[in-house]
Structure formats: structure tokens, C-alpha cells
Amino acid sequence: RRQGSRVKHLRDINMSWSLHLWYALGLAGRLFLLSLTAVVHGLLPFIFTSKVSNGVNKLNEELS
């Protein structure tokens, strides 16, 4: 694979490698917390009734 094709995504979104890394780590952290919330909701369905779906919708809006 050519180096240019490896960084095309970074150029397309106008991010440096390090900024992209931090953004991805932050996204991973948010997804992790949402997944824990989903587990708790699965065990106790009367709490966090819309937290996960609202969080996923918010992430979808941010990433679109």
C-alpha cells in the first residue's frame, strides 16, 4: 500500500494523526460507557430507559 493512500482519510477529514488518535480514543471511551450503561439497563430495565439510544443518536449526528 502506498503512503498516500494510508493518510487519505486524515486529509479528507482534515486531522493530524495525533488529533485523529485522541478523537478515536475519546469516541471509544464514550462507546465503552454506553455499553456499560446498556448492560446495567439489561439487568435493571427500569433505569437508563433512553440513555443508550439517546447517546447512540447523538454520536450518529456528530459522526454524520
Wavefront OBJ file of the C-alpha trace (Angstrom):
o trace
v 0.000 0.000 0.000
v 1.244 3.450 -0.830
v 1.792 6.001 1.945
v -0.579 8.450 0.251
v -3.496 6.064 0.426
v -2.799 5.453 4.114
v -3.232 9.092 5.051
v -6.017 9.930 2.586
v -8.607 9.546 5.340
v -6.695 12.017 7.525
v -6.518 14.533 4.684
v -10.218 14.021 3.886
v -11.248 14.864 7.450
v -8.518 17.497 7.910
v -6.989 15.925 11.030
v -3.457 15.171 12.045
v -2.541 11.631 13.045
v -2.342 12.560 16.749
v -5.613 14.527 16.741
v -7.316 11.599 15.000
v -5.915 9.227 17.619
v -7.227 11.337 20.525
v -10.599 11.743 18.847
v -10.837 7.974 18.290
v -9.834 7.260 21.899
v -12.487 9.664 23.141
v -15.065 8.023 20.911
v -14.023 4.596 22.178
v -14.420 5.800 25.766
v -17.905 7.123 25.103
v -18.906 3.890 23.381
v -17.499 1.890 26.283
v -19.543 3.879 28.801
v -22.655 3.482 26.664
v -22.072 -0.273 26.508
v -21.765 -0.465 30.307
v -24.964 1.543 30.602
v -26.675 -0.911 28.239
v -25.584 -3.843 30.412
v -26.956 -2.155 33.529
v -30.198 -1.379 31.699
v -30.414 -5.002 30.593
v -30.190 -6.127 34.209
v -32.394 -3.349 35.597
v -34.757 -2.323 32.770
v -36.395 0.433 34.802
v -33.244 2.607 34.800
v -31.413 4.254 31.899
v -34.514 3.703 29.736
v -33.370 6.072 26.987
v -29.734 6.846 27.884
v -28.150 4.414 25.405
v -30.422 5.176 22.452
v -30.034 8.929 23.034
v -26.251 8.526 23.277
v -26.059 6.479 20.082
v -28.246 9.003 18.266
v -26.028 11.862 19.460
v -22.889 10.043 18.274
v -24.540 9.348 14.930
v -25.326 13.040 14.490
v -21.764 14.015 15.382
v -20.233 11.493 13.002
v -22.552 12.217 10.055
l 1 2 3 4 5 6 7 8 9 10 11 12 13 14 15 16 17 18 19 20 21 22 23 24 25 26 27 28 29 30 31 32 33 34 35 36 37 38 39 40 41 42 43 44 45 46 47 48 49 50 51 52 53 54 55 56 57 58 59 60 61 62 63 64
